[in-house]
Amino acid sequence: MWLLTPPGVYAPNADTRLLAAALRRERLPPSARVLDLGTGSGVLAVAAARHGAGHVTAVDVSARAVLTARCNGLLAGHRIRVLRGDLLAPVAGERFDLVLANPPYVPAPSARNPPRGSARTHDAGEDGRLLLDRLCAGVAAVLAPSGVLLLVHSGLSGTDDTLKLLADAGLRADVTHRAHVPLGPVTRSRAGWLRARGLLEPGRETEELVVIRAQRV
C-alpha cells in the first residue's frame, strides 16, 4: 500500500506491521466502528477500512499527521474521519468496537513535557509511559460492550505495567503478538542512557515489541 509520509509524520515501521497483523486476526462485527489513536500517516485506519470496518475514526495531535491521514484515506478510496486532538479527548462520549493504538512509547531523557515537533512521534517521558498510562486508564470509556483494544509498544516501556493497568480498568488483557527487532535510530542513540537506567541490558541491540489485546467484559 503506497502512502504519503511527509517529514514530521510517523512512517509505518515494525510496530505498525505487528499491529496490522493483529488487526487482520480480528473478526469485526457488522458495521464495526473502529478508532485509530495516534494515526500518523493513517495506514492503520486505511487497513481497518479494508478489513471491513463500517466506520473508521482516526485521531492525532499533529496537524500535519491529520492532513496526511486524510489524504491517504482519499488516495486509498476510503472515507475516514480524521480528528485532531489529545488522545481520547476528540471522541469523548463515543463508543467503538475496536480501538487501535500505536502511541509514542520511547523513554526519553528530556525533561520537556510534553515533547514538541517530530519528537512527539516517539518520545514519551523518562519511563516511556507518558501516554500509555493515560490510554490504559481511559480507553474502557470508549469501548462498546465486548469492544477490543489492540495496543502496540516496546517492552522497554513496561509490558507488565500495561497489563496491570488494563486489568485495573476492568479489561481482560493478554499479549497476543511479540517480535524482536533491532533498536531503531532514536532508541539506539540513547542506548547508553537506557542501560544506565536499567531499561536495556548491556550489549543488547534489540528490543521486544508486543501487541496487547484487551477486551471489555
N, C-alpha and C positions, 0 to 999 in steps of 0.2 A: 504494500500500500504506500503510495507516494504522498508525502505530506510536506507542507511548508513548516520550516523550523528556523525562524529568524533568530539572530543573536539575542540573548537575554531570555529566551523561551526554552524550557527544559525539553531536550530532544529525547525521543524514545531510547531506552537503554536496557540493560539486563533486567532491572527491576520491572520495567514496563512489560517486557516479554514474559516474565514469570507471572505477572498479574493477568496478562492476556490469556495465558494458558489456563489459569484458574477460572477465568470468566467462561472460557469455552466448555468447561465441565459443568457449569450451572444450567439447570433446566428452569427457564424463565416461565412464569405464569402468563396466560394470555394478556396482551396489552400491558405488559410489565412496565413499571415506572423505575427508571434507573438514574442514579445520581453519580456523577464522576467528580470527586473532590480533588482539587489541585490538578486541573485537567491539562495544563501546559499546552502542548500542540493540539490536544483534542483527540489523540489517537485512540485512547480507550473509550471515549464517548462514541466515536465512529465504530469501533469494534462492537460495542454494546448494541448499537443500532443494527449492525449487520448480523448480530446474534439473535435478533428477533424482538428486541425491546420495543414496546409501543410508544413510549415517551422517554426521551433522554434529556437530562439537565446536566450541564457542566458548570463548575464554579472554579474561579481562580482569582487571586488577589491582584494579579498583574494585568493592567490594561492591555499590554502587548499580547499576553497569552490569550486573553478573551477574544481579541480581534483575530488572532491566529486560529484559534479553535473554531470560530465562526466561519472563517474562510475555508478551513479544511473540511468542515461539515458540508458546506456547499459544494466543494470540489468532489466530495465522495457521494453526493447526491442524497444526503440525509438531512432531515430537519432536526437540528439540535438547539435547544435553548441554552444559551451560554450567559452566565451572570457573573458580574464582578463583585467580589466581597470577601470577607474574612471567614474562611472555613464554612461552618454551617449557617451562619447568620443570614445569607440571602434566601435560604429555603426554610426558615423557621416556620413551623406550623404545617408544613407539608409532610407527606409520608411516601416512602419509596420501598419497592420490593427488593431492590439490590442497590447497595452503595459500594462503589469502587473508590479506593483511596491510595494514592501514592504521594504522601506528603513529604516535605523536607524532613530528613532524619539524620543528617551527618553531624556528629558532635563538632562543635566549633569553639576555639579558644577565645574568640572575640567577645567582649562584654556587651557589644551593641545588641540591643534587644527591642524590637525585632530587627533582623538584618535588612539591608537595603539593596536595591539594584539586583544584579544577577545572583548575589549571594542568597536571595530569597528562594532560589530554586533548590538549594541543598542545605544551607546552614540552619541548625535547629537547637541552638543553645549548647551549653557545655556537656550535657548528657544526651543530646540528640532527641530530647523528648518535648521540646517546646510546643509542638503541635500534636504530637502523639497523645499526650496526656489529656489535652482538651478534646480531641476527637473521641477517645475512649469514653470520656465522661459524658459526652453529648450525643453520640450517634444513635443511641437507643430511641431518642425522642423523634427521630426522623425515619425510623424503620417501621414499616407496616407489620401487622401480625405475621409471624413466620418470616419476616424480612431478613436479609443476609447482608453482612458486611464482608467484603474482601479487601484486606489491608496488606500492603507490602512494605517492609522496611528491613534494615540491616540488623543482624544480631548484635552489632556494636551498640545499638540503642536500647537493648534490653527486651528480648522476646518474652521472658517470664513476667516482666513488669506489665507488658501489654496484655498478656493472657489474664493476669490477676485483675487488672482494671476493668477489662471487658466482663469478666465474671461478676465483679462487684456491681456492674451496671445491669446485671440480670440477663446477660447474653451467654449462650453456650459457645465457647471458643476453643479452637484447636488449630495447630499448624498443619496445613494441608500440602504445602509445597516448600521445598528447600533447594537452594542452589549455592554452590561455592564459586565465586567469581574473583578475578584479580582486582586488587584495590584500584578504584578509579583515580583519576588525576587529583581531585580535591582531597580524597582520603589519604592518598599516598603522600601528598605534600605536607600533611600534618601527622604522619605516622609516628614521628618521634614524640610528639605531644600525646598522642593516643596511647603509646606504650608507657609513657611516664605516668599516665592516669590509670594504667592497668586495664584499659579497654582493648588493647591489641597486644597479643603475645609477641615476645621478642622473636625476630626472624620471620614472622608470619607475613605473607604478601597477598593473602586472600581474605575475603570476608564472606560470611554466610548471609544470604538473602532469604527471607521467609515470607510466605503468604499465610496470613491468619484468617480463617473463616469463622465468623461469629454470627450466630442466629438468634433472633429474638424468640423466646419461648414463653 
